[in-house]
Structures are given as structure tokens and as C-alpha cells.
Amino acid sequence: MKATLPTPHLRSFPSPTPLSFKLSFAFPETRRKSLSISSTPKGTPSPSLAYVPLRVSASSQAAAAPTVNLTAIPTEMKAWVYGEYGGVDVLKLDDKVSVPEVKEDEVLIKVAAAALNPVDAKRRQGKFKATDSPLPTVPGYDVAGVVVKVGSQVKELKEGDEVYGNINEKALEGPRQFGSLAQYTAVEEKLLALKPKNLDFSQAAGLPLAIETAYEGLERTGFSSGKSILVLNGSGGVGSLVIQLAKQVFGASKVAATSSTGKLELLKSLGADLAIDYTKENFEDLPEKFDVVFDAIGQCDRAVKAVKEGGSVVALTGAVTPPGFRFVVTSKGEVLKKLNSYLESGKVKPVVDPRGPFPFTQVDEAFSYIETNRATGKVVIHPIP
């Protein structure tokens, strides 16, 4: 008999007088952008806001796994929760949320790291509330951690396994009420894979949703060896992986990608043959056209002007202009398993934004940052105690 997921017990939070201050984020292209965010409690450390040159690497030795007592699973946990849709201010850190129960085909994960995606912000804002799970919600799609309990029908995973995955099979249709921004989360076994041995938890947490979107989106176009591709927003979470997969897995003949001035070298380091500065030139005006345009930024009306006749335009967000098509990923652990060898060999590398990882106490600040649309690669939350 399947166990049912309990309703989380949420504390009542006082409504303090909101405080705000200006943070000036320094970007490599020398532009500065001010962002007003809620202040953190006194004594809480803030992540460094100085620009740090991005390092894209898969470490040769993964960080040590967190110490986990497999027999001492608590009944309550700390988790980020929102009980209404809205801005970042609806997020609350609660230490009295019930640990989710595990169904027959699920495992319980002690979360070590999580990551944010644009869909997390859109969900919190209520952009697809008609198909969302009931409030209150513990947000978060991407997870990396250790299995501490398995359901009766789980076939491969066992307690102690280090795993990673996107916990929601359908990103926009009934995502789980209990997400990954918590100390524990329950996940269907079929959505998970063993963590690549050479990656630490923070690197692994930044991969699942983005790499599945990149891989499945390329498959959907019929992309194959010898074809060319243009990636819009090549320095983003999905775009940075599309570049690498197109070159290393699919055998692209040419990869072009767009970014701002300060991120052009990153594109080249990921394998782009042509790095296009969108602040200085319009990609649709290039004489060369491409077999596939992968639009990860929402510029489909321009993307269709850069594709060859009979080619494909993948649109992840924004309005769709024919012959472009909307693509929404379906999470599959099998995709992660298939790509693990490329990750472990270093042919494909995670890209983690240099402003992180953000500590678990500053998930609200991480949301504020990702909503500036200035993140490079993935915004990661680590450690989660």
C-alpha cells in the first residue's frame, strides 16, 4: 500500500518591518546593476559579491560525502516554504516542516546541495498555478544527496548511494509539493542516477534539469554528426551544456553561441567555434545560417531568421514564431545515466555561477540573483546541513 504524503506543519512567522539595501553587482563587461533585496538576519554571512573569474572544471576528486546516520531520520526538517504566490518575500525558512514519506517507487534523499532554475522563480510567481501542486510549497527541482531510505518497489538504488536528479518528471504539470530546497526530499527512483564520481555535490546539483533540457532538446530536432548549431545565451545554465553536448556527444560540425562581451572566452572554452557578442552584432544578420538554433533566451522571432531552410528552432521560453517549436523537458534518470561517462571523463563539465554556492540560509538572495537574468551557468545552494 502506498504511503501518502503528509501536509507540512508550518510555523507562523511574525511580519518584521521589511529592510532593504542596494547591492551593486559587478559584471565582467564592466556594467553594474543595482538590486534591492531583503536583508538577512544580523550575523548571517553574505556571499561575496565581488566578481570572481569563472572556473569551469570537473574536479579530479569529489568532495567528501556528508556524514549521514541512515537509521536516524527525523520527523521534522528545515525547508524553504511559501504559502502564497508572489515575490521573493513570500519565501520563509521553516524548521518545523514534516519530512516527506516515501512511496513504494521512491527513495528519501538527505539533500546535500540543490540548484535554482528560471522555472523555480516562475512557479513561485504563480505563472503556471493552474497546473501546480497545492500550496504551501517547498520549491526546488535539482537535487544531489545521499539515499537514506528506499521504498518497497525500488529496484536499483540502496541506502548510502550518492545520487542526483531533477525531482519533477513534468516541469510544469503537477510538480512535487515537497521540493529540493529542504534537508530531505522524496523522489521517484526513475528520475535519479548515481552521482558522477569526479563531481562534488554542488557541481552535480547544478546539472539535472539543464542537461536533460539540453540533451532532449537536441534529440527532438534530430541533431546529429556534421550539423551546425547556434545557441542563444550560451553562457546560461542550459546554453552552456547545449554547446558541450552538441560538440562532444552529437558531433556538431560547427557550434556558434551568443553572450555578452565578458563571457565570450567562456563560450570558447566550452567548445564554441564562433562566439558572438550580442551587444555588438545581431546574430540574425550573419550570412551563415544554421541547421539548428537553440533559443534559451526567448528570441524566437529573431532565431527563425538564422536557421537554414528546413532546419529547426527550439524555443524554451517566450513567444514561438514558426517554424520554431516550444520544448518542455520530461525528466528521465536514464538521460543522466547515459551522460555520466561524458561527465566523468571531463568531456562535459558543469558550469556553476562564481557568486555561489549560496548557503542554505540565503536561498531568498539566490532567488533574487537568478531573477536578474545575469547568472552564468547554474546558481547552486550548498551546503544544506
C-alpha positions as CSV (number, residue, x, y, z in Angstrom):
1,M,0.0,0.0,0.0
2,K,1.4,3.4,-0.9
3,A,2.1,5.8,1.8
4,T,0.5,9.2,1.5
5,L,2.4,12.5,1.6
6,P,1.5,14.4,4.7
7,T,0.6,18.1,4.8
8,P,3.7,20.0,6.1
9,H,3.4,21.6,9.5
10,L,4.3,25.3,9.1
11,R,5.1,27.7,11.8
12,S,3.5,31.1,11.9
13,F,6.1,33.8,11.1
14,P,6.0,37.3,12.5
15,S,5.9,40.1,9.9
16,P,9.0,42.1,10.6
17,T,9.4,45.6,9.2
18,P,11.0,45.0,5.8
19,L,14.5,46.2,5.4
20,S,16.2,46.7,2.1
21,F,19.6,47.9,0.8
22,K,21.3,48.3,-2.5
23,L,23.8,45.7,-3.7
24,S,26.0,46.6,-6.7
25,F,26.8,43.5,-8.7
26,A,30.0,43.9,-10.8
27,F,29.8,42.1,-14.1
28,P,32.8,41.2,-16.3
29,E,31.6,43.5,-19.1
30,T,32.1,46.4,-16.6
31,R,28.4,47.2,-16.4
32,R,26.9,47.5,-12.9
33,K,23.4,46.7,-11.9
34,S,21.7,47.6,-8.6
35,L,19.4,45.2,-7.0
36,S,17.2,45.8,-4.0
37,I,16.8,42.7,-1.9
38,S,15.6,41.8,1.6
39,S,18.3,41.9,4.2
40,T,19.4,38.8,6.1
41,P,19.3,38.4,9.8
42,K,22.1,40.0,11.7
43,G,25.1,37.7,11.9
44,T,24.2,35.8,8.8
45,P,27.2,35.7,6.4
46,S,26.6,37.0,2.9
47,P,28.2,35.5,-0.3
48,S,31.0,37.5,-1.8
49,L,29.6,40.0,-4.4
50,A,32.9,40.8,-6.0
51,Y,33.3,39.3,-9.5
52,V,35.3,36.1,-9.5
53,P,36.6,34.8,-12.8
54,L,34.6,31.7,-13.8
55,R,36.3,28.4,-13.5
56,V,34.8,25.6,-15.5
57,S,36.2,22.3,-14.3
58,A,35.3,18.8,-13.1
59,S,37.4,18.1,-10.1
60,S,39.6,15.0,-10.1
61,Q,38.4,14.2,-6.6
62,A,34.9,14.8,-5.4
63,A,34.4,16.4,-2.0
64,A,33.8,14.1,0.8
65,A,30.2,12.9,1.3
66,P,28.3,14.3,4.2
67,T,28.1,12.1,7.3
68,V,24.6,10.6,7.3
69,N,23.1,8.4,10.0
70,L,20.9,6.1,7.9
71,T,18.8,5.0,10.9
72,A,18.1,8.4,12.4
73,I,15.7,10.1,10.1
74,P,13.9,12.9,11.9
75,T,10.1,13.6,11.6
76,E,10.7,17.3,11.0
77,M,13.2,19.2,8.9
78,K,14.3,22.7,7.8
79,A,12.9,23.8,4.5
80,W,12.2,26.9,2.5
81,V,8.4,27.3,2.1
82,Y,5.9,29.7,0.5
83,G,2.2,29.6,1.3
84,E,1.2,32.2,-1.4
85,Y,2.4,33.2,-4.8
86,G,4.4,36.3,-5.2
87,G,7.9,37.9,-5.0
88,V,11.0,36.7,-3.1
89,D,9.5,38.0,0.1
90,V,6.9,35.1,0.3
91,L,9.8,32.6,0.9
92,K,10.3,31.6,4.6
93,L,12.8,29.3,6.2
94,D,10.8,26.9,8.5
95,D,12.4,24.4,10.8
96,K,9.1,22.5,11.5
97,V,8.3,21.0,8.1
98,S,7.3,17.3,8.1
99,V,9.9,15.0,6.4
100,P,8.0,13.6,3.4
101,E,7.0,9.9,3.5
102,V,8.3,7.6,0.8
103,K,6.1,5.8,-1.7
104,E,6.8,2.3,-3.0
105,D,8.8,3.5,-6.0
106,E,10.6,6.4,-4.3
107,V,13.7,7.0,-2.2
108,L,14.3,9.5,0.5
109,I,17.3,11.7,0.0
110,K,19.3,13.6,2.6
111,V,19.9,16.7,0.5
112,A,23.5,17.9,0.2
113,A,23.0,20.5,-2.5
114,A,20.3,22.0,-4.7
115,A,20.2,24.4,-7.6
116,L,17.8,27.1,-8.9
117,N,16.3,27.3,-12.4
118,P,14.2,30.0,-14.0
119,V,11.2,27.7,-13.7
120,D,11.6,27.9,-9.9
121,A,11.0,31.7,-10.0
122,K,8.1,31.4,-12.4
123,R,6.5,28.8,-10.3
124,R,6.8,30.9,-7.2
125,Q,5.3,33.9,-9.1
126,G,2.3,31.8,-10.0
127,K,3.0,31.7,-13.7
128,F,1.5,28.2,-14.0
129,K,-0.6,27.9,-10.9
130,A,-3.4,26.2,-12.8
131,T,-1.3,23.0,-13.1
132,D,0.8,23.5,-9.9
133,S,0.6,21.3,-6.8
134,P,-1.3,22.7,-3.8
135,L,0.2,25.3,-1.6
136,P,2.1,25.5,0.7
137,T,5.2,24.6,-1.4
138,V,8.7,23.6,-0.7
139,P,10.4,24.8,-4.0
140,G,13.3,23.2,-5.9
141,Y,13.8,20.9,-8.9
142,D,17.5,20.0,-8.9
143,V,19.0,17.8,-6.1
144,A,22.2,16.0,-5.2
145,G,22.5,14.0,-2.0
146,V,22.5,10.6,-0.2
147,V,19.8,8.0,-0.2
148,V,18.7,7.3,3.4
149,K,15.5,5.2,2.8
150,V,14.1,3.2,-0.1
151,G,10.5,2.2,-1.0
152,S,9.5,-1.4,-1.3
153,Q,9.5,-1.4,-5.1
154,V,12.8,0.4,-5.6
155,K,15.0,-1.9,-7.8
156,E,18.5,-0.5,-8.1
157,L,19.2,2.3,-5.6
158,K,20.1,1.5,-2.0
159,E,20.8,3.3,1.2
160,G,24.1,5.2,1.1
161,D,24.1,5.8,-2.6
162,E,25.1,9.3,-3.8
163,V,22.6,10.4,-6.3
164,Y,21.5,13.4,-8.4
165,G,18.4,14.3,-10.5
166,N,15.5,16.5,-11.3
167,I,12.8,15.5,-8.9
168,N,9.9,16.6,-11.2
169,E,9.1,14.4,-14.2
170,K,7.0,17.1,-15.7
171,A,8.3,20.6,-15.1
172,L,5.0,22.5,-15.5
173,E,2.4,19.8,-14.7
174,G,1.9,19.0,-11.0
175,P,5.5,19.4,-9.7
176,R,6.0,18.0,-6.3
177,Q,4.8,19.8,-3.2
178,F,8.0,18.9,-1.4
179,G,10.9,20.1,-3.5
180,S,14.7,20.0,-3.1
181,L,15.2,23.2,-1.0
182,A,15.0,21.2,2.2
183,Q,17.0,18.9,4.3
184,Y,15.2,15.8,2.9
185,T,13.2,15.2,-0.3
186,A,11.4,12.1,-1.7
187,V,12.0,11.2,-5.4
188,E,10.9,8.5,-7.8
189,E,13.8,6.2,-8.5
190,K,13.4,6.5,-12.2
191,L,14.3,10.2,-12.1
192,L,17.7,9.7,-10.4
193,A,21.2,8.5,-11.3
194,L,24.3,7.8,-9.4
195,K,26.3,11.0,-9.0
196,P,29.4,11.1,-11.3
197,K,32.4,10.1,-9.2
198,N,34.5,13.1,-10.1
199,L,31.9,15.7,-9.2
200,D,31.1,17.0,-5.8
201,F,27.5,17.6,-4.7
202,S,27.4,21.3,-5.6
203,Q,28.6,20.6,-9.1
204,A,26.2,17.6,-9.6
205,A,23.2,19.6,-8.2
206,G,23.6,22.2,-11.0
207,L,23.2,19.6,-13.8
208,P,19.9,17.7,-13.9
209,L,17.2,19.9,-15.3
210,A,19.6,21.9,-17.5
211,I,21.5,18.9,-19.0
212,E,18.2,17.0,-19.6
213,T,16.7,20.0,-21.3
214,A,19.8,20.4,-23.5
215,Y,20.1,16.7,-24.4
216,E,16.4,16.1,-25.0
217,G,16.0,19.4,-26.9
218,L,18.8,18.4,-29.3
219,E,17.3,14.9,-29.8
220,R,13.9,16.5,-30.6
221,T,15.5,18.3,-33.5
222,G,17.1,15.2,-34.9
223,F,20.5,16.8,-34.3
224,S,23.4,14.6,-35.5
225,S,27.0,14.5,-36.5
226,G,28.0,17.0,-39.2
227,K,25.2,19.5,-38.4
228,S,25.7,23.1,-37.3
229,I,24.0,24.9,-34.4
230,L,23.6,28.4,-33.0
231,V,23.0,28.6,-29.2
232,L,21.3,31.8,-27.9
233,N,22.5,32.6,-24.3
234,G,25.4,30.2,-24.5
235,S,26.6,31.2,-21.0
236,G,23.4,30.2,-19.3
237,G,22.6,27.0,-17.4
238,V,21.1,25.3,-20.4
239,G,23.1,27.0,-23.2
240,S,26.5,26.2,-21.7
241,L,25.5,22.5,-21.8
242,V,24.0,22.6,-25.3
243,I,27.4,23.8,-26.6
244,Q,29.2,21.0,-24.9
245,L,26.7,18.2,-25.8
246,A,26.4,19.4,-29.4
247,K,30.2,19.1,-29.8
248,Q,31.2,16.2,-27.5
249,V,28.1,13.9,-27.7
250,F,26.4,14.7,-31.0
251,G,29.4,15.6,-33.2
252,A,28.4,19.0,-34.4
253,S,30.4,20.4,-37.4
254,K,30.2,23.9,-36.1
255,V,28.9,25.5,-32.8
256,A,28.1,29.2,-32.6
257,A,26.8,30.9,-29.4
258,T,25.8,34.3,-28.1
259,S,26.7,36.1,-24.9
260,S,27.7,39.4,-23.5
261,T,31.3,40.7,-24.0
262,G,32.8,39.4,-20.8
263,K,31.6,35.8,-21.3
264,L,32.9,35.2,-24.9
265,E,36.0,33.4,-23.6
266,L,33.8,31.1,-21.6
267,L,31.9,30.1,-24.8
268,K,35.2,29.3,-26.5
269,S,36.4,27.2,-23.5
270,L,33.2,25.2,-23.7
271,G,33.8,24.4,-27.4
272,A,32.1,27.2,-29.4
273,D,33.7,27.7,-32.7
274,L,32.1,31.1,-33.1
275,A,31.4,33.4,-30.0
276,I,29.0,36.2,-30.9
277,D,28.9,39.3,-28.8
278,Y,25.2,40.2,-28.8
279,T,25.9,43.7,-27.5
280,K,27.8,44.5,-30.8
281,E,26.2,42.4,-33.5
282,N,22.9,40.8,-34.5
283,F,23.2,37.1,-34.9
284,E,20.4,37.0,-37.4
285,D,22.4,39.3,-39.8
286,L,25.2,36.8,-40.2
287,P,25.5,35.5,-43.7
288,E,25.9,32.0,-42.4
289,K,22.7,30.1,-41.4
290,F,22.5,27.0,-39.1
291,D,20.8,23.6,-39.2
292,V,19.5,24.2,-35.6
293,V,19.0,27.3,-33.5
294,F,18.6,26.6,-29.8
295,D,16.8,29.6,-28.2
296,A,17.4,29.5,-24.5
297,I,16.6,33.2,-24.0
298,G,13.3,34.0,-25.6
299,Q,14.1,35.5,-29.0
300,C,12.4,33.1,-31.4
301,D,11.3,35.8,-33.8
302,R,14.9,36.5,-34.5
303,A,16.1,32.9,-34.2
304,V,14.0,31.8,-37.2
305,K,16.0,34.3,-39.4
306,A,19.2,32.4,-38.6
307,V,18.1,28.9,-39.4
308,K,18.6,27.1,-42.7
309,E,15.5,26.3,-44.8
310,G,14.2,23.0,-43.4
311,G,16.1,23.5,-40.1
312,S,14.8,23.5,-36.6
313,V,14.4,26.2,-33.9
314,V,14.0,25.1,-30.3
315,A,12.3,27.7,-28.1
316,L,12.5,27.2,-24.3
317,T,10.7,30.5,-23.3
318,G,8.9,33.4,-24.8
319,A,6.6,33.6,-27.8
320,V,7.1,31.0,-30.5
321,T,7.5,32.0,-34.2
322,P,7.1,29.3,-36.8
323,P,8.9,27.1,-37.7
324,G,10.1,27.3,-34.1
325,F,8.6,25.0,-31.6
326,R,8.1,25.1,-27.8
327,F,10.1,22.5,-25.9
328,V,9.5,21.5,-22.2
329,V,11.7,18.7,-20.8
330,T,10.4,15.4,-19.4
331,S,12.8,14.4,-16.6
332,K,14.5,11.0,-17.1
333,G,17.1,9.4,-14.9
334,E,18.2,7.4,-18.0
335,V,19.4,10.5,-19.7
336,L,21.7,11.3,-16.7
337,K,23.0,7.7,-16.7
338,K,23.7,7.9,-20.4
339,L,25.7,11.2,-19.9
340,N,27.6,10.1,-16.8
341,S,30.5,8.8,-18.8
342,Y,31.0,12.2,-20.6
343,L,30.9,13.9,-17.2
344,E,33.3,11.5,-15.5
345,S,35.7,11.8,-18.5
346,G,35.6,15.6,-18.3
347,K,34.4,16.0,-21.8
348,V,31.3,17.7,-20.4
349,K,31.7,20.0,-17.4
350,P,29.2,21.7,-15.1
351,V,29.2,25.4,-15.1
352,V,28.5,26.9,-11.6
353,D,28.0,30.7,-11.2
354,P,31.0,32.2,-9.4
355,R,28.8,34.1,-6.9
356,G,27.8,30.8,-5.4
357,P,27.3,28.4,-3.9
358,F,24.8,30.3,-1.7
359,P,24.4,28.9,1.8
360,F,21.1,27.3,2.7
361,T,20.2,30.3,4.9
362,Q,20.3,32.6,1.8
363,V,18.0,30.9,-0.7
364,D,16.0,34.1,-0.9
365,E,19.1,36.0,-2.0
366,A,19.8,33.3,-4.5
367,F,16.3,33.7,-6.0
368,S,16.9,37.5,-6.2
369,Y,20.1,36.9,-8.1
370,I,18.7,34.4,-10.6
371,E,15.9,36.8,-11.3
372,T,18.3,39.4,-12.5
373,N,18.9,37.1,-15.6
374,R,22.6,37.7,-15.2
375,A,23.7,34.3,-13.8
376,T,26.4,32.4,-15.6
377,G,25.7,28.7,-15.6
378,K,23.8,27.5,-12.6
379,V,23.0,29.1,-9.2
380,V,23.7,26.4,-6.6
381,I,22.7,26.1,-2.9
382,H,25.3,24.3,-0.8
383,P,25.8,23.1,1.9
384,I,22.4,22.1,3.1
385,P,23.0,21.0,6.7
